[in-house]
Amino acid sequence: FLFLDNFWRLNKCVMKKYCTAILLMVTIPALAVQIRVGPGLTCSTITQGLKLASPGDTVYVLPGTYKEKNLVISKSIHLEGIGNPILDGEKKYEVISVNADAVTIRGFTIQNSGVSSINDFAGIKVYDRKRILIAYNRIIDCFFGVYLQNCVLSGIENNIIIAHAMQEQQSGNGIH
């Protein structure tokens, strides 16, 4: 009976750990916040929305044209466009830089990145990350459309990439 008593105690400890893990998996997504960004809203810039966001949050961007230089995502968030908002790099900047794992970028027109063979500007550039999803975007006239630098476990799905550069020095790859 001593064997059964020890077996029950061990299983009870394991069950507590499993129950705690399941409880955390259920409650953490429930704590995620939805942040809305758009003209006329309290949060009128994507930069403000990214600063307010915590890991797991979703930043929804309403229709409009946003010229915010380089948007840097440094937290595990979902960045989602509603009505295909335009993110414009003004032919000077990398439009979106991702420096966090578990990021989703979906539903945007991303256009006019800068051109640089040294910095490899891109519409969306991801730096040494994992679990990135880039989906349902239109990427227009960007030096590199999507640039995944040393990334794993990531996906690029259903994006449209269009470039009009006539000289090789003015054009990188659609997906690199």
Beta strands, then each sheet from edge to edge (+ up, - down):
strand 1: 34-37
strand 2: 58-61
strand 3: 65-66
strand 4: 71-73
strand 5: 78-81
strand 6: 86-88
strand 7: 96-98
strand 8: 103-106
strand 9: 109-111
strand 10: 122-127
strand 11: 132-135
strand 12: 138-140
strand 13: 144-149
strand 14: 155-157
strand 15: 160-162
sheet 1: 1+ 2+ 5+ 8+ 11+ 14+
sheet 2: 3+ 6+ 9+ 12+ 15+
sheet 3: 4+ 7+ 10+ 13+
end
